[in-house]
Amino acid sequence: MKKEYIIPIFVPNLGCPMECTFCSQQKITGKQTNVTAKDVKETIEYYLKNFKDDSKYVEVAFFGGSFTGIDVEIQKELLEAANEYIKKGKVNSIRLSTRPDYINKDILKMLKKYHVKTIELGVQSSNDYILAKSKRGHNFEVVKKASRMIRFHGFRLGHQMMVGMPESTELDEINTAKDLIKLKPKMVRIYPVLVIKGTELAREYQDGEYTPLTVEQAVERCKEIIYMFRKKNIDVIRVGLQNTNEITDPNNEGSEVLAGPYHPAFRQLVEDSMWYDSIAEKIKKINMKVKEVEITVNPESVNNVIGHKKENVNKLKEMYDVELAVKTDENMKPGKFEINVIETY
């Protein structure tokens, strides 16, 4: 199986006319300037020189803005720069992210010409009231139409959704996940809302009109949604914003995060919590008073079993008075585990 590599190219706010209450793409991506074809080529060259595997799958990914809302000639210029490397056999495909209201047949026909394979739509919510509240500028019907067109024209469909949007409840977010599942994306990204300085949401937060989720609340909401997507074999490719010099702990100098469920290892917290639930459920089904258990896992799953800062080990001891030992086995399928009782009371 070929190892997959992503070459990220950020196009912050290019093509996006909206000012969503939570958004500041320049601060989220850490990029302030527009991107040129020269930038695209230099970025690709830089990454290709640092990829070591001979057998690899390389994808150029345009992130950070509404790509298909950019002037068409600029779109073509950037895509052609990336497409040159596909023609040379150095890059396999292109992916991009955009708004659902910037998708139509002509756009899709043009993207196909440049070997774009994956299109991710910024959905955020399927609740029209919540979309309007955050000034998204479209409703969910537009998302459904764009998603169907993307799939019909042979692209891989991706969705991006958020938890903790203004006035959004856990039920709203579960319903959003259900609605997205019906549209059959191949992948999703889940972003807990952070309050970014200089946004309208920052003003609402400072005026007491918006209360962000805690880290614990965001973990619980993301966890339930991930269960839903995985049950339908939809790949959750990211949970939480990428850490940058700007998107970091609010207490750090230079951080643009004012408040919200920021954590440098947010996805790990979610995955660890899911592992804890599975282990605790197995322990509860054991028909005896357990004192110590041994969990056998693939080596790559050890950190998830133990938990961030040994949180799972400590929680099992606190909640069930159970000691946890971990054993590794290369033959164990990643994500799976076996549980053995070592000692009982």
Residue, then its C-alpha position, 0 to 999 in steps of 0.5 A: m500500500k502506497k504511503e499518502y503525502i499531502i502538499p498543502i497550499f493555502v489560499p486564505n479568503l481568496g474567492c470568499p465574499m462572506e464574513c462568517t461570524f467565527c471566521s478569519q482565514q488569514k489567522i487560521t491558516g497563518k497566511q496573509t498574502n495571495v498565492t501565485a503559480k510560482d508559489v505553487k511550484e515552489t511549494i511542490e518542489y520543496y515538499l517533493k524534495n523531502f518525501k523519502d518513500d519511493s512508493k508514495y501517493v502525492e496529492v496537492a491540496f488547496f486549503g483555506g479559502s473558497f477555491t472555486g470562487i476565485d477568478v476563473e483565470i487565477q483558478k486555472e493558473l494555480l491548477e495548471a501549476a499543480n497539474e504540470y507535476i501530474k503530467k510529469g508523474k510526480v504528483n497523483s492528484i489535486r484536492l481543494s476546499t470550497r463553498p457549496d454555493y460555488i459549485n456548478k457544472d461548468i466549474l466541475k467540468m473545468l476542475k476535471k480537466y486539471h485532474v482534481k480528484t477530491i472536493e471538500l465542502g464547508v458545510q458547518s451545519s445542516n440547520d438553516y437557522i444556525l447557518a443564518k445565525s453565523k452568516r454563512g450565506h447559504n442554506f443546507e439545500v445548497v449543500k445537498k445540491a452541490s454534494r450530489m453534483i460533485r458525486f455525479h461528476g465522479f469526484r470524491l466528496g468531502h464535508q467539513m462540519m463544526v461543533g459549538m456554533p452559536e446556538s447549536t446544540e448537541l442534537d443539532e450536531i448529531n442531526t448534521a452528521k445524520d444529514l451528511i451521511k445521507l449525502k455519502p461523503k468519502m471523508v469528513r473533517i470536524y472542527p470545534v469552534l474556537v473564538i478567534k480575535g477580531t471576528e464577530l464571534a469574538r465580540e459576541y463572546q466578549d459581550g456575553e452573547y456566546t459561550p464556547l464549549t469547554v474542551e471536555q464538552a467538545v470531546e464528547r460531542c466530537k466523539e459521538i459524531i465520529y462513532m456515527f461516521r465510522k459506522k458508515n465507513i466514512d473516514v474522519i480525516r481531521v478533528g480540530l484545527q491544525n496547530t500553528n503559531e496563531i492557532t495555539d493556547p490562548n495564553n501563548e504570546g501571539s495566539e489569535v485564539l481568544a477562547g474555546p476548546y483549544h488543545p494541542a492534541f485535541r484529536q488524541l483526546v477524542e480517540d483516547s476517550m473512545w478507547y476508554d469507553s470501549i475498555a470500560e464497557k468490556i470490563k463492566k461485562i466481566n462477571m467478576k470483581v476485577k482488580e487488574v486487566e491486561i489490554t493487548v493492542n498493536p504498538e501504534s494504539v498504546n498511547n490511546v489505551i493509556g490516554h493523554k497524560k495517563e488519563n485513561v489509566n487514572k480514570l479506570k482506577e478512580m471509577y472502577d478501582v481497576e489497574l490497567a496494564v498494556k501488552t503489545d502485539e504486532n499481529m493485533k489489528p490497529g484499533k482492536f484490542e483483547i482484554n485479559v483479567i490478571e487479578t480479581y478481588 
